[in-house]
Amino acid sequence: MFISSAFAQTAPAAGGGDMMSSIGSMLPLLLMFVVLYFVMIRPQMKRQKETRNMLSALAKGDEVATAGGVLGKITELGDQYMTLEIASGVNVRVQRSAVVQVLPKGTVK
């Protein structure tokens, strides 16, 4: 009598397994990835695209602010570098990627 009840409580054979339980255990991981994509990855890619468009649209005469806090007017523009006039007669050569913001005209005196 005791032996037959012990056989009844054994685990099922490891044949096919239950497909729904494996998908159910993966669901929180997939949901976490989807949330991570929409909260962190997608906004970061959007900011990078906006920055790339801003840097490619720079033109001579634009007033910009650099990452170091220098304000100036673009006097020369190259592929990698540009020259900023930060004061009358004072020119500084900086990388294009250092520009963080294009300022409205008339901001730099």
HELIX and SHEET records of a PDB file:
HELIX    1   1 PHE A    2  ALA A    8  1                                   7    
HELIX    2   2 MET A   19  LEU A   36  1                                  18    
HELIX    3   3 TYR A   37  ILE A   41  3                                   5    
HELIX    4   4 ARG A   42  SER A   56  1                                  15    
HELIX    5   5 ARG A   96  ALA A   98  5                                   3    
SHEET    1   A 5 VAL A  90  GLN A  95  0                                        
SHEET    2   A 5 TYR A  81  ALA A  87 -1                                        
SHEET    3   A 5 LEU A  71  LEU A  77 -1                                        
SHEET    4   A 5 GLU A  63  THR A  66 -1                                        
SHEET    5   A 5 VAL A  99  LEU A 103 -1                                        
END                                                                             
